[in-house]
Amino acid sequence: MDAFTTGILQRIRNTESDLHRAREAGDLFSVDVEQAELDDLRRLAAEHGVFVGSGSAQAC
């Protein structure tokens, strides 16, 4: 796995975790921010051929 793939998958995992915490805390602003970040990261991964499953990030 190259550095880009490793990095993007780690960022996706971190953002998923942050999103989960924001949802648990009921912090709607943070939920919106983290969801937007996650959407951007998933789009970027897809543009570079990095598979990200519906749950956690994973390399293909």
Distance bins in CASP14 RR format, pairs under 12 A and 6 or more apart:
PFRMAT RR
TARGET T0000
AUTHOR 0000-0000-0000
RMODE 2
METHOD distances of the structure
MODEL  1
1 7 0 0 0 0 1 0 0 0 0 0 0
1 8 0 0 0 0 0 1 0 0 0 0 0
1 9 0 0 0 0 1 0 0 0 0 0 0
1 10 0 0 0 0 0 1 0 0 0 0 0
1 50 0 0 0 0 1 0 0 0 0 0 0
1 51 0 0 0 0 0 1 0 0 0 0 0
1 57 0 0 0 0 0 1 0 0 0 0 0
1 58 0 0 0 0 0 1 0 0 0 0 0
1 59 1 0 1 0 0 0 0 0 0 0 0
1 60 0 0 0 0 1 0 0 0 0 0 0
2 8 0 0 0 0 0 1 0 0 0 0 0
2 9 0 0 0 0 0 1 0 0 0 0 0
2 48 0 0 0 0 1 0 0 0 0 0 0
2 49 0 0 0 0 0 1 0 0 0 0 0
2 50 0 0 0 0 1 0 0 0 0 0 0
2 59 0 0 0 0 1 0 0 0 0 0 0
3 9 0 0 0 0 0 1 0 0 0 0 0
3 10 0 0 0 0 0 1 0 0 0 0 0
3 48 0 0 0 0 0 1 0 0 0 0 0
3 50 0 0 0 0 0 1 0 0 0 0 0
4 10 0 0 0 0 0 1 0 0 0 0 0
4 11 0 0 0 0 0 1 0 0 0 0 0
4 44 0 0 0 0 1 0 0 0 0 0 0
4 45 0 0 0 0 1 0 0 0 0 0 0
4 47 0 0 0 0 0 1 0 0 0 0 0
4 48 1 0 0 1 0 0 0 0 0 0 0
4 49 0 0 0 0 0 1 0 0 0 0 0
4 50 1 0 0 1 0 0 0 0 0 0 0
4 59 0 0 0 0 0 1 0 0 0 0 0
5 11 0 0 0 0 0 1 0 0 0 0 0
5 12 0 0 0 0 0 1 0 0 0 0 0
5 44 0 0 0 0 0 1 0 0 0 0 0
5 45 0 0 0 0 1 0 0 0 0 0 0
5 48 1 0 0 1 0 0 0 0 0 0 0
5 49 0 0 0 0 1 0 0 0 0 0 0
5 50 1 0 1 0 0 0 0 0 0 0 0
5 51 0 0 0 0 1 0 0 0 0 0 0
5 52 0 0 0 0 0 1 0 0 0 0 0
5 57 0 0 0 0 1 0 0 0 0 0 0
5 58 0 0 0 0 0 1 0 0 0 0 0
5 59 1 0 1 0 0 0 0 0 0 0 0
5 60 0 0 0 0 1 0 0 0 0 0 0
6 12 0 0 0 0 0 1 0 0 0 0 0
6 13 0 0 0 0 0 1 0 0 0 0 0
6 45 0 0 0 0 0 1 0 0 0 0 0
6 50 0 0 0 0 1 0 0 0 0 0 0
6 57 0 0 0 0 0 1 0 0 0 0 0
6 58 0 0 0 0 0 1 0 0 0 0 0
6 59 1 0 0 1 0 0 0 0 0 0 0
7 13 0 0 0 0 1 0 0 0 0 0 0
7 14 0 0 0 0 1 0 0 0 0 0 0
7 15 0 0 0 0 0 1 0 0 0 0 0
7 41 0 0 0 0 1 0 0 0 0 0 0
7 44 0 0 0 0 0 1 0 0 0 0 0
7 45 0 0 0 0 1 0 0 0 0 0 0
7 48 0 0 0 0 0 1 0 0 0 0 0
7 50 0 0 0 0 1 0 0 0 0 0 0
7 57 0 0 0 0 1 0 0 0 0 0 0
7 59 0 0 0 0 0 1 0 0 0 0 0
8 14 0 0 0 0 0 1 0 0 0 0 0
8 15 0 0 0 0 0 1 0 0 0 0 0
8 38 0 0 0 0 0 1 0 0 0 0 0
8 40 0 0 0 0 0 1 0 0 0 0 0
8 41 1 0 0 1 0 0 0 0 0 0 0
8 42 0 0 0 0 1 0 0 0 0 0 0
8 43 0 0 0 0 0 1 0 0 0 0 0
8 44 1 0 0 1 0 0 0 0 0 0 0
8 45 1 0 1 0 0 0 0 0 0 0 0
8 46 0 0 0 0 0 1 0 0 0 0 0
8 47 0 0 0 0 0 1 0 0 0 0 0
8 48 1 0 0 1 0 0 0 0 0 0 0
8 49 0 0 0 0 1 0 0 0 0 0 0
8 50 1 0 1 0 0 0 0 0 0 0 0
8 51 0 0 0 0 0 1 0 0 0 0 0
8 52 0 0 0 0 1 0 0 0 0 0 0
8 57 1 0 0 1 0 0 0 0 0 0 0
8 58 0 0 0 0 0 1 0 0 0 0 0
8 59 0 0 0 0 1 0 0 0 0 0 0
8 60 0 0 0 0 0 1 0 0 0 0 0
9 15 0 0 0 0 0 1 0 0 0 0 0
9 16 0 0 0 0 0 1 0 0 0 0 0
9 41 0 0 0 0 1 0 0 0 0 0 0
9 42 0 0 0 0 0 1 0 0 0 0 0
9 44 0 0 0 0 0 1 0 0 0 0 0
9 45 1 0 0 1 0 0 0 0 0 0 0
9 48 0 0 0 0 0 1 0 0 0 0 0
9 49 0 0 0 0 0 1 0 0 0 0 0
9 50 1 0 0 1 0 0 0 0 0 0 0
9 51 0 0 0 0 1 0 0 0 0 0 0
9 52 1 0 0 1 0 0 0 0 0 0 0
9 53 0 0 0 0 0 1 0 0 0 0 0
9 55 0 0 0 0 0 1 0 0 0 0 0
9 56 0 0 0 0 1 0 0 0 0 0 0
9 57 1 0 1 0 0 0 0 0 0 0 0
9 58 1 0 0 1 0 0 0 0 0 0 0
9 59 1 0 0 1 0 0 0 0 0 0 0
9 60 0 0 0 0 0 1 0 0 0 0 0
10 16 0 0 0 0 0 1 0 0 0 0 0
10 17 0 0 0 0 0 1 0 0 0 0 0
10 41 0 0 0 0 0 1 0 0 0 0 0
10 45 0 0 0 0 0 1 0 0 0 0 0
10 50 0 0 0 0 0 1 0 0 0 0 0
10 52 0 0 0 0 0 1 0 0 0 0 0
10 56 0 0 0 0 0 1 0 0 0 0 0
10 57 1 0 0 1 0 0 0 0 0 0 0
10 58 0 0 0 0 0 1 0 0 0 0 0
10 59 0 0 0 0 0 1 0 0 0 0 0
11 17 0 0 0 0 0 1 0 0 0 0 0
11 18 0 0 0 0 0 1 0 0 0 0 0
11 34 0 0 0 0 0 1 0 0 0 0 0
11 37 0 0 0 0 1 0 0 0 0 0 0
11 38 0 0 0 0 1 0 0 0 0 0 0
11 40 0 0 0 0 1 0 0 0 0 0 0
11 41 1 0 1 0 0 0 0 0 0 0 0
11 42 0 0 0 0 0 1 0 0 0 0 0
11 44 0 0 0 0 1 0 0 0 0 0 0
11 45 0 0 0 0 1 0 0 0 0 0 0
11 50 0 0 0 0 0 1 0 0 0 0 0
11 52 0 0 0 0 0 1 0 0 0 0 0
11 57 0 0 0 0 1 0 0 0 0 0 0
12 18 0 0 0 0 0 1 0 0 0 0 0
12 19 0 0 0 0 0 1 0 0 0 0 0
12 34 0 0 0 0 0 1 0 0 0 0 0
12 37 0 0 0 0 1 0 0 0 0 0 0
12 38 1 0 0 1 0 0 0 0 0 0 0
12 39 0 0 0 0 0 1 0 0 0 0 0
12 40 0 0 0 0 0 1 0 0 0 0 0
12 41 1 0 1 0 0 0 0 0 0 0 0
12 42 1 0 0 1 0 0 0 0 0 0 0
12 43 0 0 0 0 0 1 0 0 0 0 0
12 44 0 0 0 0 1 0 0 0 0 0 0
12 45 1 0 0 1 0 0 0 0 0 0 0
12 46 0 0 0 0 0 1 0 0 0 0 0
12 50 0 0 0 0 1 0 0 0 0 0 0
12 51 0 0 0 0 0 1 0 0 0 0 0
12 52 1 0 0 1 0 0 0 0 0 0 0
12 53 0 0 0 0 1 0 0 0 0 0 0
12 54 0 0 0 0 0 1 0 0 0 0 0
12 55 0 0 0 0 1 0 0 0 0 0 0
12 56 1 0 0 1 0 0 0 0 0 0 0
12 57 1 1 0 0 0 0 0 0 0 0 0
12 58 0 0 0 0 1 0 0 0 0 0 0
12 59 0 0 0 0 0 1 0 0 0 0 0
13 19 0 0 0 0 0 1 0 0 0 0 0
13 20 0 0 0 0 0 1 0 0 0 0 0
13 38 0 0 0 0 0 1 0 0 0 0 0
13 41 0 0 0 0 1 0 0 0 0 0 0
13 42 0 0 0 0 0 1 0 0 0 0 0
13 45 0 0 0 0 0 1 0 0 0 0 0
13 52 0 0 0 0 1 0 0 0 0 0 0
13 53 0 0 0 0 0 1 0 0 0 0 0
13 55 0 0 0 0 1 0 0 0 0 0 0
13 56 1 0 0 1 0 0 0 0 0 0 0
13 57 1 0 1 0 0 0 0 0 0 0 0
13 58 0 0 0 0 1 0 0 0 0 0 0
13 59 0 0 0 0 0 1 0 0 0 0 0
14 20 0 0 0 0 0 1 0 0 0 0 0
14 21 0 0 0 0 0 1 0 0 0 0 0
14 34 0 0 0 0 1 0 0 0 0 0 0
14 37 0 0 0 0 1 0 0 0 0 0 0
14 38 0 0 0 0 1 0 0 0 0 0 0
14 41 0 0 0 0 1 0 0 0 0 0 0
14 56 0 0 0 0 0 1 0 0 0 0 0
14 57 0 0 0 0 1 0 0 0 0 0 0
15 21 0 0 0 0 0 1 0 0 0 0 0
15 22 0 0 0 0 0 1 0 0 0 0 0
15 30 0 0 0 0 0 1 0 0 0 0 0
15 31 0 0 0 0 0 1 0 0 0 0 0
15 33 0 0 0 0 1 0 0 0 0 0 0
15 34 1 0 1 0 0 0 0 0 0 0 0
15 35 0 0 0 0 1 0 0 0 0 0 0
15 36 0 0 0 0 1 0 0 0 0 0 0
15 37 1 0 1 0 0 0 0 0 0 0 0
15 38 1 0 1 0 0 0 0 0 0 0 0
15 39 0 0 0 0 1 0 0 0 0 0 0
15 40 0 0 0 0 1 0 0 0 0 0 0
15 41 1 0 0 1 0 0 0 0 0 0 0
15 42 0 0 0 0 1 0 0 0 0 0 0
15 44 0 0 0 0 0 1 0 0 0 0 0
15 45 0 0 0 0 0 1 0 0 0 0 0
15 52 0 0 0 0 0 1 0 0 0 0 0
15 56 0 0 0 0 0 1 0 0 0 0 0
15 57 0 0 0 0 1 0 0 0 0 0 0
16 22 0 0 0 0 0 1 0 0 0 0 0
16 23 0 0 0 0 0 1 0 0 0 0 0
16 34 0 0 0 0 1 0 0 0 0 0 0
16 35 0 0 0 0 0 1 0 0 0 0 0
16 37 0 0 0 0 1 0 0 0 0 0 0
16 38 1 0 0 1 0 0 0 0 0 0 0
16 39 0 0 0 0 0 1 0 0 0 0 0
16 41 0 0 0 0 1 0 0 0 0 0 0
16 42 0 0 0 0 0 1 0 0 0 0 0
16 52 0 0 0 0 1 0 0 0 0 0 0
16 53 0 0 0 0 0 1 0 0 0 0 0
16 54 0 0 0 0 0 1 0 0 0 0 0
16 55 1 0 0 1 0 0 0 0 0 0 0
16 56 1 0 0 1 0 0 0 0 0 0 0
16 57 1 0 0 1 0 0 0 0 0 0 0
16 58 0 0 0 0 0 1 0 0 0 0 0
17 23 0 0 0 0 0 1 0 0 0 0 0
17 24 0 0 0 0 0 1 0 0 0 0 0
17 34 0 0 0 0 1 0 0 0 0 0 0
17 37 0 0 0 0 0 1 0 0 0 0 0
17 38 0 0 0 0 0 1 0 0 0 0 0
17 55 0 0 0 0 0 1 0 0 0 0 0
17 56 0 0 0 0 1 0 0 0 0 0 0
17 57 0 0 0 0 0 1 0 0 0 0 0
18 24 0 0 0 0 0 1 0 0 0 0 0
18 25 0 0 0 0 0 1 0 0 0 0 0
18 27 0 0 0 0 0 1 0 0 0 0 0
18 30 1 0 0 1 0 0 0 0 0 0 0
18 31 0 0 0 0 1 0 0 0 0 0 0
18 33 0 0 0 0 1 0 0 0 0 0 0
18 34 1 0 1 0 0 0 0 0 0 0 0
18 35 0 0 0 0 0 1 0 0 0 0 0
18 36 0 0 0 0 0 1 0 0 0 0 0
18 37 0 0 0 0 1 0 0 0 0 0 0
18 38 0 0 0 0 1 0 0 0 0 0 0
18 41 0 0 0 0 0 1 0 0 0 0 0
19 25 0 0 0 0 0 1 0 0 0 0 0
19 26 0 0 0 0 0 1 0 0 0 0 0
19 27 0 0 0 0 0 1 0 0 0 0 0
19 28 0 0 0 0 0 1 0 0 0 0 0
19 30 0 0 0 0 1 0 0 0 0 0 0
19 31 1 0 0 1 0 0 0 0 0 0 0
19 32 0 0 0 0 1 0 0 0 0 0 0
19 33 0 0 0 0 1 0 0 0 0 0 0
19 34 1 1 0 0 0 0 0 0 0 0 0
19 35 1 0 0 1 0 0 0 0 0 0 0
19 36 0 0 0 0 1 0 0 0 0 0 0
19 37 0 0 0 0 1 0 0 0 0 0 0
19 38 1 0 0 1 0 0 0 0 0 0 0
19 39 0 0 0 0 0 1 0 0 0 0 0
19 41 0 0 0 0 0 1 0 0 0 0 0
19 42 0 0 0 0 0 1 0 0 0 0 0
19 55 0 0 0 0 0 1 0 0 0 0 0
19 56 0 0 0 0 0 1 0 0 0 0 0
20 26 0 0 0 0 0 1 0 0 0 0 0
20 27 0 0 0 0 0 1 0 0 0 0 0
20 30 0 0 0 0 0 1 0 0 0 0 0
20 31 0 0 0 0 1 0 0 0 0 0 0
20 34 0 0 0 0 1 0 0 0 0 0 0
20 35 0 0 0 0 0 1 0 0 0 0 0
20 38 0 0 0 0 0 1 0 0 0 0 0
20 55 0 0 0 0 0 1 0 0 0 0 0
20 56 0 0 0 0 0 1 0 0 0 0 0
21 27 0 0 0 0 1 0 0 0 0 0 0
21 30 0 0 0 0 1 0 0 0 0 0 0
21 31 0 0 0 0 1 0 0 0 0 0 0
21 34 0 0 0 0 1 0 0 0 0 0 0
22 28 0 0 0 0 1 0 0 0 0 0 0
22 29 0 0 0 0 1 0 0 0 0 0 0
22 30 1 1 0 0 0 0 0 0 0 0 0
22 31 1 0 1 0 0 0 0 0 0 0 0
22 32 0 0 0 0 1 0 0 0 0 0 0
22 33 1 0 0 1 0 0 0 0 0 0 0
22 34 1 0 1 0 0 0 0 0 0 0 0
22 35 0 0 0 0 1 0 0 0 0 0 0
22 36 0 0 0 0 0 1 0 0 0 0 0
22 37 0 0 0 0 0 1 0 0 0 0 0
22 38 0 0 0 0 0 1 0 0 0 0 0
23 29 0 0 0 0 0 1 0 0 0 0 0
23 30 0 0 0 0 1 0 0 0 0 0 0
23 31 1 0 1 0 0 0 0 0 0 0 0
23 32 0 0 0 0 0 1 0 0 0 0 0
23 34 0 0 0 0 1 0 0 0 0 0 0
23 35 0 0 0 0 1 0 0 0 0 0 0
23 38 0 0 0 0 0 1 0 0 0 0 0
24 30 0 0 0 0 0 1 0 0 0 0 0
24 31 0 0 0 0 1 0 0 0 0 0 0
24 34 0 0 0 0 0 1 0 0 0 0 0
25 31 0 0 0 0 1 0 0 0 0 0 0
25 34 0 0 0 0 0 1 0 0 0 0 0
26 32 0 0 0 0 0 1 0 0 0 0 0
26 34 0 0 0 0 0 1 0 0 0 0 0
27 33 0 0 0 0 1 0 0 0 0 0 0
27 34 0 0 0 0 1 0 0 0 0 0 0
27 35 0 0 0 0 0 1 0 0 0 0 0
28 34 0 0 0 0 0 1 0 0 0 0 0
28 35 0 0 0 0 0 1 0 0 0 0 0
29 35 0 0 0 0 0 1 0 0 0 0 0
29 36 0 0 0 0 0 1 0 0 0 0 0
30 36 0 0 0 0 0 1 0 0 0 0 0
30 37 0 0 0 0 0 1 0 0 0 0 0
30 38 0 0 0 0 0 1 0 0 0 0 0
31 37 0 0 0 0 0 1 0 0 0 0 0
31 38 0 0 0 0 0 1 0 0 0 0 0
32 38 0 0 0 0 0 1 0 0 0 0 0
32 39 0 0 0 0 0 1 0 0 0 0 0
33 39 0 0 0 0 0 1 0 0 0 0 0
33 40 0 0 0 0 0 1 0 0 0 0 0
34 40 0 0 0 0 0 1 0 0 0 0 0
34 41 0 0 0 0 0 1 0 0 0 0 0
35 41 0 0 0 0 0 1 0 0 0 0 0
35 42 0 0 0 0 0 1 0 0 0 0 0
36 42 0 0 0 0 0 1 0 0 0 0 0
36 43 0 0 0 0 0 1 0 0 0 0 0
37 43 0 0 0 0 0 1 0 0 0 0 0
37 44 0 0 0 0 0 1 0 0 0 0 0
38 44 0 0 0 0 0 1 0 0 0 0 0
38 45 0 0 0 0 0 1 0 0 0 0 0
38 52 0 0 0 0 1 0 0 0 0 0 0
38 54 0 0 0 0 0 1 0 0 0 0 0
38 55 0 0 0 0 0 1 0 0 0 0 0
38 56 0 0 0 0 0 1 0 0 0 0 0
38 57 0 0 0 0 1 0 0 0 0 0 0
39 45 0 0 0 0 0 1 0 0 0 0 0
39 46 0 0 0 0 0 1 0 0 0 0 0
39 52 0 0 0 0 0 1 0 0 0 0 0
40 46 0 0 0 0 0 1 0 0 0 0 0
40 47 0 0 0 0 0 1 0 0 0 0 0
41 47 0 0 0 0 0 1 0 0 0 0 0
41 48 0 0 0 0 0 1 0 0 0 0 0
41 50 0 0 0 0 1 0 0 0 0 0 0
41 52 0 0 0 0 1 0 0 0 0 0 0
41 57 0 0 0 0 1 0 0 0 0 0 0
42 48 0 0 0 0 0 1 0 0 0 0 0
42 49 0 0 0 0 0 1 0 0 0 0 0
42 50 0 0 0 0 1 0 0 0 0 0 0
42 51 0 0 0 0 0 1 0 0 0 0 0
42 52 1 0 1 0 0 0 0 0 0 0 0
42 53 0 0 0 0 1 0 0 0 0 0 0
42 54 0 0 0 0 0 1 0 0 0 0 0
42 55 0 0 0 0 0 1 0 0 0 0 0
42 56 0 0 0 0 0 1 0 0 0 0 0
42 57 0 0 0 0 1 0 0 0 0 0 0
43 49 0 0 0 0 0 1 0 0 0 0 0
43 50 0 0 0 0 0 1 0 0 0 0 0
43 52 0 0 0 0 1 0 0 0 0 0 0
44 50 0 0 0 0 1 0 0 0 0 0 0
44 52 0 0 0 0 1 0 0 0 0 0 0
44 57 0 0 0 0 0 1 0 0 0 0 0
45 51 1 0 0 1 0 0 0 0 0 0 0
45 52 1 0 1 0 0 0 0 0 0 0 0
45 53 0 0 0 0 1 0 0 0 0 0 0
45 57 1 0 0 1 0 0 0 0 0 0 0
45 58 0 0 0 0 0 1 0 0 0 0 0
45 59 0 0 0 0 1 0 0 0 0 0 0
45 60 0 0 0 0 1 0 0 0 0 0 0
46 52 1 0 0 1 0 0 0 0 0 0 0
46 53 0 0 0 0 0 1 0 0 0 0 0
46 57 0 0 0 0 0 1 0 0 0 0 0
46 60 0 0 0 0 0 1 0 0 0 0 0
48 59 0 0 0 0 0 1 0 0 0 0 0
48 60 0 0 0 0 0 1 0 0 0 0 0
49 59 0 0 0 0 0 1 0 0 0 0 0
49 60 1 0 0 1 0 0 0 0 0 0 0
50 57 0 0 0 0 1 0 0 0 0 0 0
50 58 0 0 0 0 1 0 0 0 0 0 0
50 59 1 0 0 1 0 0 0 0 0 0 0
50 60 1 0 0 1 0 0 0 0 0 0 0
51 57 0 0 0 0 1 0 0 0 0 0 0
51 58 1 0 0 1 0 0 0 0 0 0 0
51 59 1 0 0 1 0 0 0 0 0 0 0
51 60 1 1 0 0 0 0 0 0 0 0 0
52 58 1 0 0 1 0 0 0 0 0 0 0
52 59 0 0 0 0 1 0 0 0 0 0 0
52 60 0 0 0 0 1 0 0 0 0 0 0
53 59 0 0 0 0 0 1 0 0 0 0 0
53 60 0 0 0 0 1 0 0 0 0 0 0
END
